[in-house]
Each structure stands twice: as C-alpha cells, then as structure tokens.
Amino acid sequence: MLAKFQYSLLAILLFSCFTSTNAIAYESRWSDYREPLNKSMRTCLEGEDHFVSVNLPAEFLNNHKKIELSLTFKSKTYSQYKNGNKTTGFYGYSPFVKINDSFFSGYYHLNTPDLPARQTYLLEIDSDNFTPGKNIIKLGFSNDADGKGGCSSKCCPCIFEELEFRQAEFPFLNVTVNSSPSGSSVYVNNVHKGTTPLDLKLREKDYWLRVEQEGYTKQYKKVHVSSGNTNFQYTMVGNSFTVAVKTNVKNAKLHIDGKFIGKTPLSTKLEPKSYQFELKKKGYSTTKKSITISSKNKNISLNLETILHQLVIESNEKDVNVFIDGDLKGQTPLTIAVQPGKLNLKLVKAGFTTIDTVEDISRGKVIKFSLVVTSPVLVAAVPVQVTQKREPAPPIATPPVKESPKKEPAAKAVNSHKKFGKYYGLIVGNNNYKHLKDLKTAANDATIFSKLLEEHYGFSNTILIDASRRDILLAFQHYREILTKNDNLLIYFAGHGWLDNLEEEGYWLPTDAEEGNKLNWVSNSSITATLRALQARHVLIIADSCYSGTLTRGIKPVFMTSPDYRERILKRRSRSAITSGGVEPVSDSGIFPDHSIFAQALINHLQDNTGIIDATQLFSKIRRPVILNSDQTPEFSDIKKAGHDGGEFFFVRQ
C-alpha cells in the first residue's frame, strides 16, 4: 500500500467552508490520508480559520524525509489600492498554512495573485513537522507577523478547494549491484533490471532488491538507497551438488584446490563453481585439470597416463633368461620399459646359480648381474645396481675370486669349534642416500660379505641394506637383548662417514643423514657405549667408510699369534675394530666395479682361509694390498672404553 502511495496521489481532500457570522471554527476530519474525502464543503474563510485533522502512521513518516502538501486556492476579489499603496485583493490579509500550530518550520505564508484566480501551491514539508498519529493542518488569513487575527465577515476573500499529501521527488543516484560469482539476475521491486555487475539510477528511498543465479540460494531483502549507500555486494551461497569422480585406474589420490579429498572412485559435495582437480598415483603421470561444477556437470571422468622407466639388465654371461614378475621377457642383454614399483627379477641359465631378487624401480636404471657356475664356489652371486658411470680403480694385487680351498674334515671342525661359541653378524651396506651423494658398491659389499660369513663361517646374520639411523639403533638393541657371554658379534658398516675436527668425533652416516645436521648421525661414542653394554665375549667392528679410523686412533695393535696365545685370550673379552682407512676419505671401488678396494681384499682373504684366523692375522693380510692399490691406510686396534680385556675375535672356517 505504501509503494502505491510513494508514486501516486496519496489522497485528495475536498472541503468547503460554511459561512459563519458567529466566528465559529470549521474542522474537517481526514480519516485516511490514502483515500479522498468524499464530502462536499465549499465556503469562504471569514472570521475564523479552517482545520483539517489527519492521522499519519509512524512507518510512513520514517520512510519519507520530505512530504509534499499540495493546496489548490481560489481567490474571489481583485487587487485594490489603499492610501496610494497597492494591496492584495484581501485587504492586506494573506493566507497561511500552519502544521500542528507551529510558527517555526511548520508555518508557510502563501503569496496571492492580483486578480481573482485559481492557484495551486506545492509545499515541501520536512516530515519532522508531523508526528505519528493525529496531525492538525490549519488554513487561515492573517495581517500581522505573528499570524494572529482573521478576516472580517465582509471579507470573504477566497476558498481552499483541494488538499493532498505526496512524497517529494528526490534526485536520481548512481547505484551499483555486484555479486560473486557475477552473472546473477537483479530484480528491483520484482522488476528485472539486468545481470551483475549492474549499474542503475534510483531515487533515494527503500526498494526490494532480489539477486538470483542458477545453483545458488536467492537473496531477497529490503534496502535503502541514499547518497551514502549506493553500492550493494552479494556473495552467492551455492547449492552443493554431489559430484562423482572416477578414473581409469583405481585408488588415484584426488586433490581439489590443493586439498586432499580421497582415493578414486569417490563422491564429494561441491558448490557450483570452478575448481582445480589434481590426480596422483605412483606409476602414472600427475593429471591436472580445471573443472566447472554445475547442475549439468556433476559426473567427472579423468584418465591418468602410465609412466614407463627404461630398465637395462646386463650379465657377465650372454643369453641369460630374464623373468620379470614370473613372465619371461627375453635374454640378456635386455632393455625393457617397465612401470615404477617393486619388480621380482629372476635370471636363469643352465649351469649357473639362479638369481632371484626384488628391485624397486623409481627411475631409469641399469642393473648388472654376475652369475657363477653351479660347481662348488665360496660365494653366490648377487645383483649390483649401476646408476652412474663408475670411475676406474687401481688394480689390486690379490685376485677377486679364487678356486675353492680345501676344507678340513667336518667332524674335526665341529669338535674343535664348539669352544668358540655362537657367531652373529650385523651387516650394514648403504648405497642410496636421501640427502647425500649415493655410493656404488656398499650394498653389494655387504651382501657378498654376509653370504660368505653365513656359508663358510657359521654366522647368523642380520643384513640391513640402505639402513636409517633408527634401523641401526634398533639392531643394536636387539643384540643387546639376545647375546650371551659366550657369543661373538661382528658389526660391518659400509657407507658414508664423517669427522668433526673440533669435537674429534667420528660418525657413521645412515641413509637419512643430512649434511651439517647431526640429528640422524651415529657417533663413535654411542657405538662405544653400545659395545660396552653388550654381553657378547668378542665383538669386532669392520668399518669401510671415510674417517672410520677415529674408532681405533691412539692405540697400537700387538701382533701375537702363537697357539699358547690363542688359548689364553679365547676366554677374555675383546672389543676391536678394523677400519678401511684412518682419518681420510676412502675409495668406493676396486679392481671390479662390484666392490671397494678394502672389501675386495677382505672377502678374498676370508675365502683363502682354511682354518682359524684371528682379527689381527686378518688385518695383517689385507693391510698391505689396500695400501699398495689406494691412497688409504687400514687401521686395527682395540676400542677404548668399550670393555676390552685383552681378548681376540676369531674366524673359524666351517
């Protein structure tokens, strides 16, 4: 109803004043300002004023800062002159309008025409002059400044014929309506005006503004447009859709706008807008795609492409059958494209030992295998990974593989070996480092050495390839728990090492070690503490790493190998170390690319041994070949503060 009032004539009041010789005031009651007063009244304003009472609601006054009062006035007399001065036709009296008896802002003086005429006055009245409820509009004549006094009975100068209320027209304002996302339809008072972003021209007042877009909740509210409020911004709230995502391979990891959602196939709730989809799966290239979700696009299908790595398999023998995951793929030398992941490789050729191993393929790789004949040999062949070109190494005096030596009778060996106790080995070989340069031969050295100890010296070994600091410390703890005072433990470490010159402390570097950060390093002092806590009678460390000589530095070995000497020291505790060098870097290769110079000499002399050899004798045999064929000097000594009591570690050929 108010909207109708704002743009059209609100009310028309027709009234007439009845002539009164008794100076009686006339009053008309305007019962509804929105409807005309259908009552015929027509008279002069003589002697007394005319009052019009009208009720105005608070809502109407609050919504309209300015109100226009339209008055239609008809004069009856001509202009006259009196005492030489021109006066109006009202004998010096002027008509006025007064709101709620106010002589201030609510008092309005009306100028009259010189001739009898019908004239309309448009008064713009501030709404503050009215009060919610009953209001009195006074129509009258006055000839003094305070508006008192009235026209005499003979005057009868005029008639007020019409009265109306209406809102004053304000100037147009530039109004902007935006939405996120854009493209929303805009309705003003239910009339469509366009789509966002939208510029409008509206007058200052209240409007019903509606913004809507497919897939989003409608926004509908009343707004007031004013000079300080012309920019309206709407953030559209989407109606979520259930979006189904599937891929050509299962269990692909789905990220949407960088957030992990789950593994395909899956369903998720999404608002209608654009998203960045990213799919990842090991063995497949990462797929990225921008997708706009809508009511017509809720089922998403994406494809991942397989990543293939080139695998080269070589062997020292030609035409070796190569099986990958149980399927025959060809014969060596073989080049084949494979998916990343763990592969079971088997190399088979008549007359040679079958190689059966597992390889983790994460990049292109060349793998070289050495097969050995099935006739009696000391060490079975194992694979060696080649990931880069090897540097040539100087020749070593002792050949890498010799014919199988003759063994003593088994019964004699069993009877004479019981007094030496059980033998255990912790064998560590680290090739692949996360933060440091990879090594070439450490893993293969460890594997060959472990197999040699198990098959020919009766060791029970734990072998750790590419071991982390946690792996090594857990192994130390394991042997601390199981070893007895009659047992023997050999610890072999092949990998990176480091020397802190300021601390005068050496370190083994596991595969998770970082340069300059000792968090995952294993210090010599911690190794010494572990040796001291072990219950084993004899413990020997063999370290093939840079700066490994810090374990033995400061103690000179004593070479005593007589039978009486052996019997005396057999029952005494020993804590000794053989290292591949002193406090200098050591070589990672030898006469063959499969072994370091130190490991090659160590393996060869243990293969040559046919009886009992102690650590001192072993060291004396390997020291000279290493010195002659490299720039490193092996060292051997007892370990300080580790519980050494003059004993010796023995290797007993089985």
C-alpha positions in Angstrom: 0.0 0.0 0.0 2.9 2.4 0.8 4.5 1.7 -2.6 1.4 2.8 -4.3 1.4 5.9 -2.1 5.0 6.8 -3.0 4.5 7.2 -6.7 0.9 8.4 -7.0 -1.6 10.8 -5.4 -2.0 9.7 -1.8 -5.2 11.5 -1.0 -7.4 14.3 -2.2 -9.5 16.2 0.3 -12.3 18.3 -0.9 -13.9 20.6 1.6 -15.9 23.8 1.7 -16.2 26.3 4.5 -19.7 27.2 5.5 -20.2 30.9 6.1 -20.4 31.8 9.8 -21.3 35.2 11.2 -20.7 33.9 14.7 -17.0 33.3 14.2 -17.1 29.6 14.5 -14.1 27.5 13.6 -14.5 24.9 10.9 -12.9 21.4 11.1 -12.8 18.6 8.6 -11.6 15.1 9.6 -9.5 13.4 7.0 -9.9 9.8 8.2 -7.5 8.2 5.7 -4.7 10.1 4.0 -4.5 7.4 1.3 -8.2 7.9 0.3 -10.0 11.1 -0.9 -12.5 12.7 1.5 -15.8 12.4 -0.4 -17.6 15.2 1.3 -18.8 18.4 -0.4 -17.8 21.5 1.5 -17.5 24.9 -0.1 -17.4 28.3 1.7 -15.3 31.4 2.3 -12.7 31.7 5.1 -14.3 34.6 7.0 -13.5 35.4 10.6 -12.2 32.0 11.7 -9.7 29.5 10.4 -10.3 26.1 9.0 -8.7 23.0 10.5 -8.0 19.7 8.8 -7.1 16.7 11.1 -5.3 13.7 9.6 -3.7 10.5 11.1 -0.2 9.7 9.7 1.4 6.3 10.7 5.0 6.2 12.0 6.1 3.9 9.2 5.0 6.5 6.6 6.9 9.3 8.4 10.0 7.1 8.9 10.2 6.2 5.2 9.8 9.7 3.9 12.2 12.5 4.8 10.2 15.1 2.8 6.5 15.3 2.2 4.8 17.5 -0.3 1.5 19.2 0.6 -0.4 20.4 -2.4 -3.1 23.1 -1.9 -5.4 24.5 -4.6 -6.6 28.0 -3.8 -9.3 30.2 -5.5 -9.4 34.0 -4.8 -12.7 36.0 -5.2 -11.6 39.6 -5.2 -9.5 42.0 -7.3 -6.4 43.8 -6.3 -7.1 47.2 -4.6 -5.2 50.3 -3.7 -5.4 52.0 -0.4 -3.6 55.2 0.7 -1.6 55.1 -2.5 -0.2 51.6 -1.8 -1.0 48.6 -3.8 -2.5 45.8 -1.7 -3.9 42.4 -2.4 -7.5 41.7 -3.0 -7.7 40.5 0.6 -7.5 44.0 2.1 -4.0 43.4 3.3 -4.6 39.9 4.6 -2.5 36.9 3.5 -3.4 33.2 3.5 -1.2 30.8 5.5 -0.8 27.1 6.3 0.3 26.0 9.8 1.3 22.4 10.7 0.4 21.4 14.3 0.1 25.1 15.3 3.9 25.7 14.7 5.1 29.3 13.8 8.6 28.0 13.0 9.3 25.4 10.4 5.7 24.4 10.2 4.4 27.9 9.2 4.0 28.7 5.5 2.9 32.1 4.0 1.2 32.0 0.7 1.6 34.7 -2.0 -1.7 35.5 -3.7 -2.5 36.6 -7.2 -3.6 40.2 -8.1 -6.7 39.1 -9.9 -9.3 36.6 -9.0 -7.8 33.3 -9.9 -7.4 29.6 -9.1 -3.8 28.8 -8.0 -2.1 25.6 -6.7 0.7 25.8 -4.1 3.2 22.9 -3.6 4.8 23.0 -0.2 7.8 20.7 0.6 7.5 20.0 4.3 10.0 18.2 6.4 8.5 15.0 7.9 9.8 16.0 11.3 7.0 18.6 11.5 4.5 15.8 11.6 4.0 13.3 14.5 2.9 9.7 14.4 -0.8 9.8 15.0 -3.1 12.8 14.7 -1.9 16.0 13.0 -3.7 19.3 12.5 -3.3 21.4 9.4 -4.6 24.9 9.9 -5.7 27.1 6.9 -6.4 30.8 7.6 -5.6 34.5 7.0 -3.5 37.0 8.8 -2.4 40.6 8.6 0.4 40.7 11.2 3.7 39.0 11.7 2.6 36.5 14.3 -0.3 35.3 12.2 -3.0 36.4 14.7 -6.2 37.9 13.7 -8.5 37.0 10.9 -10.5 38.3 8.0 -13.7 40.3 8.9 -17.0 39.0 8.0 -17.3 41.2 5.0 -14.0 39.9 3.5 -14.8 36.5 2.2 -11.8 36.6 0.0 -11.2 33.0 -1.0 -11.9 29.3 -1.0 -9.4 26.4 -0.4 -10.7 23.8 -2.7 -8.2 20.8 -2.7 -5.6 19.3 -0.4 -3.2 16.3 -0.9 -0.1 14.6 0.5 2.6 13.1 -1.5 6.3 12.3 -1.2 8.8 14.8 -2.6 10.7 13.6 -5.6 14.5 13.2 -4.8 17.2 13.3 -7.5 18.5 10.1 -9.1 21.6 8.3 -7.6 24.0 6.0 -9.4 23.6 2.6 -7.8 25.9 -0.4 -8.4 24.9 -4.1 -7.8 27.7 -6.8 -7.8 27.7 -10.5 -7.0 30.3 -13.2 -6.5 30.1 -15.0 -8.9 29.0 -12.5 -11.4 26.1 -13.1 -13.8 23.3 -13.0 -11.2 19.9 -11.6 -12.2 18.9 -8.4 -10.4 15.2 -7.5 -9.6 14.1 -4.2 -8.2 10.7 -4.2 -6.7 10.2 -7.5 -8.6 11.1 -5.9 -11.9 14.1 -7.4 -13.7 16.8 -4.8 -14.3 19.7 -6.9 -15.7 22.6 -9.1 -14.5 25.6 -8.4 -12.3 27.7 -6.3 -12.5 24.9 -3.8 -12.9 24.7 0.0 -12.8 21.3 1.5 -12.0 19.8 5.0 -11.5 17.4 5.1 -8.5 16.0 7.8 -6.3 16.7 7.9 -2.6 14.2 5.6 -0.9 13.5 2.0 0.1 13.5 -0.8 -2.5 13.0 -4.6 -2.5 16.2 -6.0 -4.1 16.4 -9.6 -5.3 19.6 -11.3 -6.7 19.5 -14.9 -8.0 21.5 -17.3 -10.1 21.1 -20.9 -11.0 22.7 -23.2 -8.5 22.7 -20.6 -5.7 20.3 -19.5 -3.0 18.2 -16.5 -3.9 18.9 -13.3 -1.9 15.9 -11.1 -1.3 15.9 -8.1 1.1 14.8 -4.6 1.6 17.5 -1.9 1.0 17.5 1.8 1.5 19.2 3.8 -1.3 20.8 7.1 -0.2 23.8 9.2 -1.1 25.9 7.1 1.3 24.5 3.7 0.4 24.8 3.1 -3.4 27.0 0.0 -3.7 25.4 -3.4 -3.0 27.6 -6.5 -3.0 26.2 -10.0 -2.8 28.2 -13.2 -2.1 26.1 -16.0 -3.5 25.8 -19.2 -1.4 25.9 -22.2 -3.7 23.6 -25.1 -3.6 26.0 -28.0 -3.1 26.0 -30.9 -5.6 27.1 -34.4 -5.1 29.9 -34.8 -7.5 31.1 -38.3 -8.6 34.7 -38.6 -9.7 36.2 -41.7 -11.3 39.4 -42.5 -13.1 40.7 -45.2 -15.5 42.8 -46.6 -12.6 41.5 -47.1 -9.1 43.0 -45.5 -5.9 44.3 -42.4 -7.6 44.7 -39.6 -5.0 42.4 -36.7 -5.6 43.2 -33.2 -4.6 40.8 -30.3 -5.2 42.2 -26.8 -5.0 45.2 -28.3 -3.2 43.2 -30.2 -0.5 43.3 -34.0 -0.4 39.8 -35.4 -0.8 40.4 -39.2 -1.1 41.1 -42.0 -3.5 39.0 -42.7 -6.6 36.3 -43.6 -7.3 34.6 -41.3 -4.8 31.7 -38.8 -4.3 32.0 -35.4 -2.7 29.9 -32.3 -2.1 30.9 -29.2 -4.1 29.4 -25.8 -4.8 28.8 -24.8 -8.4 32.0 -23.0 -9.4 35.4 -23.7 -11.0 37.9 -26.0 -9.2 41.5 -27.2 -9.9 41.4 -31.0 -9.9 44.7 -32.9 -9.4 45.2 -36.7 -9.6 48.3 -38.6 -8.5 49.2 -42.3 -8.5 52.5 -44.0 -8.3 53.5 -45.2 -11.8 51.3 -42.6 -13.5 51.8 -39.0 -14.6 50.1 -36.4 -12.5 46.8 -35.1 -14.1 45.7 -31.5 -13.5 42.5 -30.0 -14.9 40.3 -27.0 -14.2 36.6 -28.1 -14.0 33.5 -26.0 -13.5 30.8 -27.8 -11.4 27.2 -27.2 -12.3 23.8 -29.0 -12.4 24.8 -30.3 -15.8 28.4 -31.3 -14.9 28.4 -33.4 -11.8 29.9 -36.7 -13.1 33.6 -36.3 -13.7 35.8 -38.9 -15.5 39.5 -38.4 -15.8 42.3 -40.5 -17.2 45.9 -41.0 -15.9 48.7 -41.9 -18.2 51.2 -44.6 -17.3 54.8 -43.7 -16.6 57.4 -46.1 -18.0 61.0 -46.3 -17.0 63.7 -47.9 -19.1 65.3 -50.9 -17.3 68.6 -52.3 -18.7 69.6 -55.8 -17.5 73.1 -57.0 -18.2 75.1 -60.0 -17.0 78.6 -61.4 -17.3 77.1 -64.4 -19.3 75.2 -63.9 -22.5 71.7 -65.2 -23.3 70.6 -65.5 -19.7 66.8 -65.8 -19.5 65.2 -62.8 -17.7 61.9 -63.3 -15.8 60.0 -60.2 -14.5 57.2 -61.0 -12.0 57.2 -64.6 -13.3 56.9 -63.8 -17.0 59.8 -64.4 -19.4 60.7 -61.1 -21.0 63.8 -62.0 -23.0 67.5 -62.7 -22.7 70.5 -60.6 -21.6 71.4 -58.0 -22.5 67.8 -56.8 -22.2 66.3 -53.3 -22.4 62.7 -53.1 -21.5 60.1 -50.4 -20.4 58.6 -51.1 -17.1 56.2 -49.4 -14.6 57.7 -48.0 -11.4 57.4 -50.1 -8.3 58.9 -53.3 -7.0 59.7 -56.0 -9.5 60.6 -59.6 -9.0 63.6 -60.3 -11.2 64.9 -63.8 -11.9 67.9 -64.7 -14.1 68.1 -68.3 -15.2 70.8 -70.2 -17.2 71.7 -73.8 -17.2 75.0 -74.5 -15.3 74.8 -71.3 -13.3 73.2 -70.3 -10.0 69.8 -68.8 -10.5 69.5 -65.2 -9.3 66.1 -64.3 -7.7 65.8 -60.8 -6.3 63.4 -57.8 -5.9 64.2 -54.4 -7.4 62.4 -51.1 -6.6 62.2 -49.1 -9.8 61.7 -45.4 -9.4 63.6 -44.2 -12.4 65.5 -45.4 -15.3 68.1 -48.0 -14.2 70.9 -50.2 -15.4 71.4 -53.4 -13.4 74.3 -55.7 -13.9 74.3 -59.3 -12.6 77.3 -61.6 -12.1 76.3 -65.3 -12.5 78.5 -68.0 -11.1 78.7 -71.7 -12.1 76.9 -74.2 -10.0 80.1 -76.1 -9.2 81.4 -75.6 -5.6 82.1 -71.9 -5.0 82.7 -69.8 -2.0 80.2 -67.0 -2.6 77.0 -66.9 -4.6 76.5 -64.0 -7.0 74.1 -61.2 -6.2 73.0 -58.2 -8.3 74.9 -54.9 -8.3 73.0 -51.7 -9.2 74.7 -49.3 -11.6 73.1 -45.9 -11.6 76.0 -43.8 -13.0 79.3 -44.3 -14.8 81.9 -45.8 -12.5 85.4 -44.3 -12.2 88.3 -46.7 -12.9 90.0 -48.0 -9.8 93.7 -49.1 -9.5 94.3 -52.9 -9.7 94.5 -54.9 -6.6 97.3 -57.3 -6.0 95.1 -60.2 -4.8 92.7 -61.6 -7.4 89.0 -61.2 -6.5 87.9 -64.8 -6.8 89.9 -67.9 -6.3 89.3 -71.6 -6.5 87.6 -73.2 -3.6 90.1 -74.1 -0.9 90.3 -77.5 0.6 88.4 -77.8 3.9 89.4 -79.8 7.0 87.3 -82.9 7.7 83.9 -81.8 9.0 84.0 -83.9 12.2 87.3 -82.3 13.2 85.9 -78.9 12.5 82.8 -79.5 14.6 84.7 -80.9 17.6 87.3 -78.1 17.6 84.8 -75.2 17.1 82.4 -75.6 20.0 84.6 -73.7 22.4 84.5 -70.6 20.3 80.7 -70.1 20.9 78.0 -68.8 18.5 78.6 -66.2 15.9 76.3 -63.4 14.9 76.7 -60.6 12.4 75.1 -57.2 11.9 75.9 -56.3 8.3 75.0 -52.8 7.0 75.5 -51.6 3.4 74.2 -48.1 2.4 74.2 -47.1 -1.3 71.1 -44.9 -1.7 71.1 -41.7 0.4 68.2 -39.3 0.7 70.2 -36.2 1.2 73.9 -37.2 0.3 75.6 -38.5 -2.8 74.9 -42.2 -3.4 77.6 -44.8 -3.2 78.2 -47.5 -5.7 79.4 -50.7 -4.0 78.5 -50.6 -0.3 75.3 -52.6 -0.6 76.9 -55.3 -2.8 79.9 -55.5 -0.5 77.7 -56.1 2.5 75.6 -58.7 0.7 78.6 -60.7 -0.5 80.4 -60.5 2.8 77.3 -61.6 4.7 76.8 -64.6 2.5 80.4 -65.5 2.9 80.2 -65.4 6.7 77.0 -67.4 6.8 78.0 -70.2 4.4 81.6 -70.7 5.4 82.0 -69.4 9.0 78.7 -70.4 10.6 77.4 -66.9 11.2 73.7 -66.0 11.8 73.4 -62.5 10.2 71.1 -59.6 10.2 71.7 -57.6 6.9 70.5 -54.1 6.6 70.6 -52.5 3.1 70.1 -48.7 2.9 69.6 -48.5 6.7 68.3 -45.5 8.5 69.6 -44.4 11.9 66.5 -46.0 13.5 67.2 -49.3 11.8 70.8 -49.3 13.1 69.9 -48.4 16.7 67.1 -51.0 16.8 69.5 -53.7 15.6 72.0 -52.6 18.4 69.2 -53.0 20.9 68.2 -56.4 19.5 71.7 -57.8 20.0 71.9 -56.3 23.5 68.9 -58.3 24.4 69.8 -61.7 22.9 73.6 -62.1 23.2 75.2 -64.1 26.0 78.7 -64.0 27.5 79.8 -66.9 25.2 78.7 -65.3 21.9 80.6 -63.4 19.2 79.3 -60.4 17.3 80.7 -58.9 14.1 79.4 -55.4 13.1 80.2 -54.5 9.5 79.4 -51.0 8.2 79.8 -49.8 4.6 78.6 -46.3 3.9 79.4 -42.6 4.3 81.4 -41.4 7.3 82.3 -38.0 8.7 84.9 -36.5 11.0 84.2 -33.5 13.2 87.6 -32.0 13.7 86.5 -29.7 16.5 84.9 -32.5 18.5 87.5 -35.0 17.4 84.5 -37.3 16.9 83.8 -39.6 14.0 80.3 -40.6 12.7 78.6 -43.2 10.6 76.0 -41.6 8.3 72.8 -43.7 7.8 70.7 -43.1 4.6 68.6 -40.5 6.3 71.6 -38.4 7.4 71.7 -34.7 6.3 74.9 -32.7 5.7 75.5 -30.3 8.6 72.7 -31.8 10.7 73.8 -34.5 13.2 70.2 -35.5 14.2 70.4 -38.8 12.3 74.2 -39.4 12.5 75.6 -42.3 14.6 78.6 -41.2 16.6 81.6 -43.3 17.5 81.0 -42.6 21.2 77.5 -44.0 21.0 78.9 -47.1 19.2 81.5 -47.5 22.0 78.7 -47.2 24.7 76.8 -49.9 22.9 79.8 -52.3 22.7 80.4 -51.7 26.4 76.8 -52.8 27.3 76.8 -55.9 25.1 77.1 -59.3 26.9 79.0 -60.9 24.0 82.5 -62.2 24.7 84.1 -61.0 21.5 82.9 -58.0 19.3 84.7 -56.9 16.2 83.7 -53.9 14.1 84.8 -53.7 10.4 84.1 -50.2 9.1 84.5 -49.4 5.4 83.8 -45.7 5.4 85.5 -42.3 5.3 87.2 -41.2 8.6 86.5 -44.6 10.2 89.9 -44.6 11.8 88.6 -42.4 14.6 87.4 -45.7 16.2 90.9 -47.0 16.5 93.1 -43.9 16.8 95.5 -43.8 19.7 96.0 -47.5 20.3 98.7 -49.6 18.7 98.0 -53.3 17.8 100.1 -56.1 19.2 100.6 -59.0 16.8 100.8 -62.3 18.8 99.6 -65.4 17.0 101.1 -68.4 18.8 98.9 -71.4 19.9 99.5 -70.6 23.6 98.5 -67.0 23.0 95.2 -68.2 21.4 94.3 -70.4 24.3 95.0 -67.6 26.8 92.9 -64.9 25.2 90.0 -67.1 24.0 88.1 -66.6 27.3 88.9 -62.9 27.6 86.5 -60.1 26.4 87.5 -58.3 23.2 86.3 -55.1 21.6 88.3 -54.3 18.5 87.9 -52.6 15.1 89.3 -52.9 11.7 88.8 -49.8 9.5 89.4 -49.2 5.8 91.4 -46.1 6.5 92.5 -43.6 9.1 91.1 -40.0 9.2 91.0 -39.7 5.4 88.4 -40.4 2.6 88.4 -44.0 1.3 87.7 -45.5 -2.2 84.3 -46.8 -3.1 85.5 -49.1 -5.9 88.2 -51.7 -6.7 89.5 -53.9 -9.5 85.9 -54.7 -10.3 83.1 -52.1 -10.1 81.3 -54.5 -7.8 83.5 -53.9 -4.6 85.5 -51.3 -2.8 89.3 -51.9 -2.6 89.0 -52.7 1.1 86.0 -55.0 0.7 87.6 -56.9 -2.1 90.7 -57.6 -0.1 88.6 -58.6 3.0 86.5 -61.0 1.0 89.4 -62.6 -0.8 91.4 -63.4 2.3 88.4 -64.8 4.1 87.9 -67.0 1.1 91.5 -68.1 1.2 91.4 -69.1 4.8 91.1 -72.8 5.5 91.2 -72.9 9.3 91.1 -70.5 12.2 92.3 -66.9 11.8 92.0 -64.1 14.3 91.3 -60.4 13.6 94.9 -59.5 14.0 96.0 -62.0 11.4 93.2 -61.0 9.0 94.2 -57.3 9.3 97.9 -58.1 8.5 96.8 -59.9 5.3 94.5 -57.1 4.0 96.5 -54.1 5.0 99.3 -54.3 2.5 97.2 -54.9 -0.7 95.0 -51.9 0.2 97.9 -49.6 0.8 99.6 -50.6 -2.4 96.5 -50.1 -4.5 94.9 -46.9 -3.0 95.7 -43.8 -1.0 94.2 -45.2 2.2 95.8 -47.0 5.1 93.7 -49.5 7.0 93.9 -49.5 10.8 93.3 -52.1 13.5 93.1 -51.6 17.3 91.2 -52.3 20.4 88.4 -49.8 21.1 89.0 -47.6 24.2 86.3 -47.5 26.9 84.3 -50.3 25.3 85.1 -53.1 27.8 88.1 -54.6 26.0 90.0 -57.1 28.3 92.8 -58.4 26.1 90.7 -60.9 24.1 90.6 -61.6 20.4 88.0 -62.2 17.7 88.4 -65.5 15.8 87.1 -66.5 12.4 86.6 -70.3 12.3 86.2 -71.9 8.9 83.3 -74.4 8.9 
